[in-house]
Amino acid sequence: MHDLTLTAAVLLCVTAALAGWVDAVVGGGLLQVPALLIAFPHLAPAYALGTNKAVGVVGTSAAAVTYARRAAIDVRLAAGLGSVAALAAVAGAFFAAGVNSEVLRPVIMVLLAVAAFVVLKPQFGQRPGGAVTRQRVLAAVAVVGAGIGFYDGLLGPGTGTFLVIGLVAVLSMDMVMASATAKVVNVGTNLGALAMFTYQGTVLWALAPFMALFNLAGASVGARMALKRGSGFVRAVLLVVVTVLVGKLALDQWGT
């Protein structure tokens, strides 16, 4: 398995479990890709992205099922957004092999803006807002489905967080409902991107199933905790994830 040591394999599985927990609560995607890049420094980054999708789709699907059983999500809306996002993710994954570090600069700026917005709005996502109009749904299709779906296939880190924030901002959902809906949409983006990465042959299938089992366990625990503890807990985790994600990407871009 590309000279992977037992210690590295164990660490990757532990990372997958933690990533599953974080992703089930608010998303993030900032753990598995860096871990895979460190474990396989001589492989093209597309292998880390492809393997990450193969692992993440399992945990995300489990979290989506858990949320759907316990939260009254709009399944039709979530499935519609997920279908659009899946197609957009296929397109994003198609271009992933040609991504260079310069692409990260505008992404970092967006993340910084998102972090500031969340921090400065203490009641953001605490309670559901007004009625969901046709205009809001169309905006969600464009921003949450097409826009974030394409980003997930192209790069990925922060997708779940973007989905949660996008659903709160555009459709006025509370944090728990947004996190639940985001999981369904994220299943679509993961499947779409995974299809393209599989076609391109950039998935480490000898490793992915083992990491997926740990990711599944973490995701199941995370989804249950989010449902039990409510929007305040989800928002607190969101703030931590956004802060760490911004710091990590900023270090990648400007660190020495």
VOPAGU-2260 file (C-alpha; in pm, 1 decimal, decimal comma):
REM VOPAGU-2260
SITE   aa  ch    i         X         Y         Z
SITE  MET   A    0       0,0       0,0       0,0
SITE  HIS   A    1     263,0     247,0    -118,0
SITE  ASP   A    2     494,9     155,9     173,9
SITE  LEU   A    3     241,9     261,3     438,3
SITE  THR   A    4     354,5     160,4     788,3
SITE  LEU   A    5     122,4       8,3    1048,2
SITE  THR   A    6     163,9     315,4    1271,5
SITE  ALA   A    7      69,8     549,1     986,7
SITE  ALA   A    8    -232,2     333,6     901,6
SITE  VAL   A    9    -353,7     341,9    1263,3
SITE  LEU   A   10    -308,8     718,6    1280,8
SITE  LEU   A   11    -502,3     760,7     956,8
SITE  CYS   A   12    -789,7     552,4    1096,4
SITE  VAL   A   13    -797,9     755,1    1420,2
SITE  THR   A   14    -796,8    1073,2    1214,2
SITE  ALA   A   15   -1085,6     935,3    1008,3
SITE  ALA   A   16   -1289,6     876,3    1324,8
SITE  LEU   A   17   -1229,8    1230,8    1448,4
SITE  ALA   A   18   -1302,5    1370,5    1101,6
SITE  GLY   A   19   -1629,8    1177,8    1093,7
SITE  TRP   A   20   -1735,6    1329,1    1427,7
SITE  VAL   A   21   -1651,9    1685,2    1321,1
SITE  ASP   A   22   -1813,0    1643,3     981,3
SITE  ALA   A   23   -2134,2    1504,2    1131,3
SITE  VAL   A   24   -2172,7    1806,3    1358,7
SITE  VAL   A   25   -2077,1    2095,3    1130,1
SITE  GLY   A   26   -1858,7    1968,2     846,3
SITE  GLY   A   27   -1501,6    2078,5     797,5
SITE  GLY   A   28   -1295,2    1840,7     589,3
SITE  LEU   A   29    -970,4    1976,6     731,7
SITE  LEU   A   30    -833,9    1655,5     884,4
SITE  GLN   A   31    -826,1    1365,6     640,3
SITE  VAL   A   32    -677,1    1535,6     334,2
SITE  PRO   A   33    -372,7    1677,4     520,3
SITE  ALA   A   34    -323,9    1342,2     695,5
SITE  LEU   A   35    -326,7    1156,1     364,8
SITE  LEU   A   36     -86,9    1405,8     208,2
SITE  ILE   A   37     155,2    1354,0     497,7
SITE  ALA   A   38     123,8     974,8     481,8
SITE  PHE   A   39     178,4     966,9     103,8
SITE  PRO   A   40     409,8    1261,8      26,2
SITE  HIS   A   41     517,0    1122,0    -311,5
SITE  LEU   A   42     167,2    1073,9    -452,7
SITE  ALA   A   43     -22,2    1337,7    -649,5
SITE  PRO   A   44    -266,2    1541,0    -431,6
SITE  ALA   A   45    -555,1    1398,7    -634,8
SITE  TYR   A   46    -503,8    1065,6    -453,9
SITE  ALA   A   47    -561,1    1233,6    -117,0
SITE  LEU   A   48    -872,8    1405,8    -250,5
SITE  GLY   A   49   -1008,5    1087,3    -407,0
SITE  THR   A   50    -943,1     867,9    -102,3
SITE  ASN   A   51   -1091,3    1133,6     123,2
SITE  LYS   A   52   -1415,7    1116,2     -77,8
SITE  ALA   A   53   -1427,1     737,3     -62,0
SITE  VAL   A   54   -1392,2     753,6     317,1
SITE  GLY   A   55   -1611,5    1055,8     377,0
SITE  VAL   A   56   -1912,8     936,7     180,2
SITE  VAL   A   57   -1961,2     649,7     428,0
SITE  GLY   A   58   -1962,5     864,5     740,8
SITE  THR   A   59   -2164,9    1140,7     576,9
SITE  SER   A   60   -2428,8     891,6     462,0
SITE  ALA   A   61   -2455,9     746,4     813,1
SITE  ALA   A   62   -2491,8    1094,5     963,2
SITE  ALA   A   63   -2755,0    1184,4     702,8
SITE  VAL   A   64   -2960,1     876,7     791,8
SITE  THR   A   65   -2933,1     953,2    1164,5
SITE  TYR   A   66   -3047,0    1312,8    1112,7
SITE  ALA   A   67   -3329,9    1210,8     877,7
SITE  ARG   A   68   -3469,4     972,5    1138,4
SITE  ARG   A   69   -3465,9    1221,6    1423,9
SITE  ALA   A   70   -3500,1    1566,0    1265,1
SITE  ALA   A   71   -3795,3    1683,0    1055,5
SITE  ILE   A   72   -3586,2    1783,5     754,2
SITE  ASP   A   73   -3739,8    1871,4     416,4
SITE  VAL   A   74   -3625,9    1557,7     234,0
SITE  ARG   A   75   -3744,0    1682,2    -105,9
SITE  LEU   A   76   -3549,5    2006,8     -72,6
SITE  ALA   A   77   -3240,0    1833,3      60,7
SITE  ALA   A   78   -3246,9    1568,4    -213,5
SITE  GLY   A   79   -3293,7    1834,3    -482,1
SITE  LEU   A   80   -2998,9    2036,5    -356,0
SITE  GLY   A   81   -2795,8    1717,7    -324,0
SITE  SER   A   82   -2866,1    1618,5    -686,4
SITE  VAL   A   83   -2752,1    1957,8    -816,6
SITE  ALA   A   84   -2447,8    1945,3    -588,5
SITE  ALA   A   85   -2355,0    1597,0    -713,0
SITE  LEU   A   86   -2343,3    1712,3   -1074,3
SITE  ALA   A   87   -2145,8    2023,1    -977,2
SITE  ALA   A   88   -1900,5    1808,8    -777,2
SITE  VAL   A   89   -1835,8    1589,6   -1082,7
SITE  ALA   A   90   -1736,0    1902,4   -1273,4
SITE  GLY   A   91   -1519,6    2022,7    -984,5
SITE  ALA   A   92   -1341,1    1688,5    -952,6
SITE  PHE   A   93   -1271,0    1689,3   -1326,5
SITE  PHE   A   94   -1062,1    2003,9   -1281,8
SITE  ALA   A   95    -905,6    1900,3    -948,0
SITE  ALA   A   96    -588,8    1756,5   -1102,2
SITE  GLY   A   97    -496,8    2096,3   -1242,6
SITE  VAL   A   98    -546,5    2295,2    -920,8
SITE  ASN   A   99    -242,6    2488,9    -797,0
SITE  SER   A  100    -170,9    2672,6    -474,1
SITE  GLU   A  101    -281,9    3008,0    -616,5
SITE  VAL   A  102    -641,4    2886,8    -606,6
SITE  LEU   A  103    -626,3    2886,6    -227,3
SITE  ARG   A  104    -582,9    3263,7    -196,0
SITE  PRO   A  105    -945,7    3362,5    -275,1
SITE  VAL   A  106   -1067,6    3062,1     -77,8
SITE  ILE   A  107    -883,5    3189,9     229,8
SITE  MET   A  108   -1040,1    3531,8     187,7
SITE  VAL   A  109   -1386,3    3377,6     176,9
SITE  LEU   A  110   -1312,5    3170,8     488,0
SITE  LEU   A  111   -1194,1    3478,5     675,2
SITE  ALA   A  112   -1515,5    3659,4     581,9
SITE  VAL   A  113   -1723,2    3361,1     692,9
SITE  ALA   A  114   -1540,6    3340,9    1025,6
SITE  ALA   A  115   -1593,4    3712,1    1092,3
SITE  PHE   A  116   -1961,7    3686,1    1001,4
SITE  VAL   A  117   -2021,9    3393,5    1236,2
SITE  VAL   A  118   -1831,1    3550,8    1525,5
SITE  LEU   A  119   -2010,0    3884,8    1490,6
SITE  LYS   A  120   -2357,6    3728,0    1477,7
SITE  PRO   A  121   -2408,2    3552,8    1813,3
SITE  GLN   A  122   -2767,2    3456,2    1727,3
SITE  PHE   A  123   -2678,6    3327,4    1381,1
SITE  GLY   A  124   -2859,9    2996,9    1332,3
SITE  GLN   A  125   -3012,2    2986,2    1680,7
SITE  ARG   A  126   -3371,8    2996,1    1557,1
SITE  PRO   A  127   -3541,1    2927,5    1222,3
SITE  GLY   A  128   -3634,0    3239,2    1025,5
SITE  GLY   A  129   -3917,8    3329,6     787,7
SITE  ALA   A  130   -4097,1    3133,5     518,6
SITE  VAL   A  131   -3894,7    2960,3     248,5
SITE  THR   A  132   -3989,6    3140,2     -72,7
SITE  ARG   A  133   -3926,1    3029,2    -430,4
SITE  GLN   A  134   -3656,6    3295,8    -460,5
SITE  ARG   A  135   -3476,0    3158,5    -155,5
SITE  VAL   A  136   -3490,1    2804,9    -291,3
SITE  LEU   A  137   -3346,4    2915,7    -626,2
SITE  ALA   A  138   -3071,2    3103,5    -444,0
SITE  ALA   A  139   -2996,6    2789,9    -242,0
SITE  VAL   A  140   -2976,0    2583,0    -562,1
SITE  ALA   A  141   -2724,2    2827,8    -706,9
SITE  VAL   A  142   -2513,5    2887,8    -395,5
SITE  VAL   A  143   -2547,8    2568,7    -189,8
SITE  GLY   A  144   -2603,7    2321,0    -471,7
SITE  ALA   A  145   -2401,1    2439,0    -769,9
SITE  GLY   A  146   -2144,7    2667,2    -605,5
SITE  ILE   A  147   -2047,4    2466,5    -299,2
SITE  GLY   A  148   -2089,1    2138,4    -488,2
SITE  PHE   A  149   -1832,2    2248,8    -747,4
SITE  TYR   A  150   -1596,6    2363,9    -471,8
SITE  ASP   A  151   -1623,4    2028,4    -295,3
SITE  GLY   A  152   -1519,9    1839,0    -606,1
SITE  LEU   A  153   -1241,2    2086,0    -679,8
SITE  LEU   A  154   -1081,7    2126,3    -333,4
SITE  GLY   A  155   -1310,0    2014,2     -51,6
SITE  PRO   A  156   -1186,4    2151,1     284,6
SITE  GLY   A  157   -1463,9    2340,6     460,4
SITE  THR   A  158   -1746,0    2210,4     239,2
SITE  GLY   A  159   -1967,7    2090,9     523,9
SITE  THR   A  160   -1912,2    2417,3     709,9
SITE  PHE   A  161   -1997,4    2619,1     398,9
SITE  LEU   A  162   -2312,3    2412,0     352,7
SITE  VAL   A  163   -2430,2    2474,7     709,5
SITE  ILE   A  164   -2362,4    2848,6     690,5
SITE  GLY   A  165   -2515,7    2872,2     342,4
SITE  LEU   A  166   -2835,0    2698,2     449,8
SITE  VAL   A  167   -2870,0    2920,4     756,0
SITE  ALA   A  168   -2799,2    3238,1     557,1
SITE  VAL   A  169   -3011,0    3159,9     249,6
SITE  LEU   A  170   -3295,8    2948,2     389,4
SITE  SER   A  171   -3295,2    3079,1     750,8
SITE  MET   A  172   -3262,6    2732,6     905,2
SITE  ASP   A  173   -3150,4    2682,4    1263,3
SITE  MET   A  174   -2813,6    2518,8    1315,2
SITE  VAL   A  175   -2939,2    2164,1    1377,1
SITE  MET   A  176   -3170,8    2169,3    1075,3
SITE  ALA   A  177   -2895,7    2319,9     858,9
SITE  SER   A  178   -2647,4    2056,2     973,4
SITE  ALA   A  179   -2898,9    1778,9     903,5
SITE  THR   A  180   -2980,7    1912,8     555,8
SITE  ALA   A  181   -2612,8    1971,4     483,2
SITE  LYS   A  182   -2540,3    1603,9     540,7
SITE  VAL   A  183   -2786,6    1500,1     269,7
SITE  VAL   A  184   -2640,7    1754,6      27,4
SITE  ASN   A  185   -2287,7    1647,7     121,0
SITE  VAL   A  186   -2369,0    1286,7      34,3
SITE  GLY   A  187   -2446,7    1411,4    -315,4
SITE  THR   A  188   -2122,3    1608,6    -348,1
SITE  ASN   A  189   -1917,6    1316,6    -216,9
SITE  LEU   A  190   -2078,1    1069,1    -456,8
SITE  GLY   A  191   -2036,2    1300,6    -754,1
SITE  ALA   A  192   -1671,5    1373,8    -682,0
SITE  LEU   A  193   -1599,1    1009,5    -596,0
SITE  ALA   A  194   -1738,1     896,9    -932,4
SITE  MET   A  195   -1493,2    1123,0   -1115,3
SITE  PHE   A  196   -1195,7    1033,1    -892,5
SITE  THR   A  197   -1273,4     662,6    -941,3
SITE  TYR   A  198   -1285,0     712,9   -1317,4
SITE  GLN   A  199    -947,7     889,2   -1299,5
SITE  GLY   A  200    -803,8     608,2   -1083,3
SITE  THR   A  201    -704,4     832,9    -791,5
SITE  VAL   A  202    -856,1     641,6    -497,8
SITE  LEU   A  203    -646,4     421,9    -265,1
SITE  TRP   A  204    -901,6     140,1    -238,3
SITE  ALA   A  205    -671,8     -79,2     -26,6
SITE  LEU   A  206    -683,2     180,2     253,0
SITE  ALA   A  207   -1018,5     356,3     211,7
SITE  PRO   A  208   -1246,0      80,0     357,2
SITE  PHE   A  209   -1053,3      68,9     686,2
SITE  MET   A  210   -1059,6     445,4     728,2
SITE  ALA   A  211   -1428,6     444,2     630,4
SITE  LEU   A  212   -1519,0     215,2     921,8
SITE  PHE   A  213   -1364,5     456,9    1170,2
SITE  ASN   A  214   -1519,0     754,2     993,0
SITE  LEU   A  215   -1856,8     583,3    1019,6
SITE  ALA   A  216   -1819,0     537,6    1394,8
SITE  GLY   A  217   -1718,7     899,9    1448,1
SITE  ALA   A  218   -1999,8    1030,8    1230,0
SITE  SER   A  219   -2264,4     827,6    1413,8
SITE  VAL   A  220   -2152,9     965,4    1750,9
SITE  GLY   A  221   -2129,4    1321,8    1617,6
SITE  ALA   A  222   -2478,6    1324,1    1466,6
SITE  ARG   A  223   -2636,2    1195,5    1788,4
SITE  MET   A  224   -2452,9    1455,9    1997,4
SITE  ALA   A  225   -2566,8    1738,7    1767,5
SITE  LEU   A  226   -2928,6    1625,5    1786,9
SITE  LYS   A  227   -2914,3    1585,1    2164,6
SITE  ARG   A  228   -2736,9    1912,1    2248,7
SITE  GLY   A  229   -2901,2    2142,8    1996,2
SITE  SER   A  230   -2809,9    2456,4    1801,7
SITE  GLY   A  231   -2589,2    2609,7    2072,5
SITE  PHE   A  232   -2357,5    2309,7    2067,5
SITE  VAL   A  233   -2346,1    2300,9    1686,5
SITE  ARG   A  234   -2265,4    2672,9    1671,8
SITE  ALA   A  235   -1983,1    2635,5    1927,5
SITE  VAL   A  236   -1826,1    2352,6    1727,0
SITE  LEU   A  237   -1875,4    2555,6    1410,0
SITE  LEU   A  238   -1679,6    2847,8    1554,1
SITE  VAL   A  239   -1390,8    2619,1    1651,2
SITE  VAL   A  240   -1386,0    2444,3    1313,1
SITE  VAL   A  241   -1397,9    2769,8    1115,9
SITE  THR   A  242   -1118,0    2921,4    1324,9
SITE  VAL   A  243    -892,9    2616,7    1289,3
SITE  LEU   A  244    -970,1    2584,4     918,8
SITE  VAL   A  245    -885,3    2949,3     851,0
SITE  GLY   A  246    -563,1    2918,8    1051,4
SITE  LYS   A  247    -459,1    2600,7     875,9
SITE  LEU   A  248    -520,4    2734,7     525,4
SITE  ALA   A  249    -355,8    3067,0     609,1
SITE  LEU   A  250     -48,7    2878,5     731,4
SITE  ASP   A  251     -42,9    2675,3     411,4
SITE  GLN   A  252     -63,0    2990,4     202,8
SITE  TRP   A  253     167,9    3227,1     388,9
SITE  GLY   A  254     366,2    3009,7     630,7
SITE  THR   A  255     734,1    2947,7     589,3
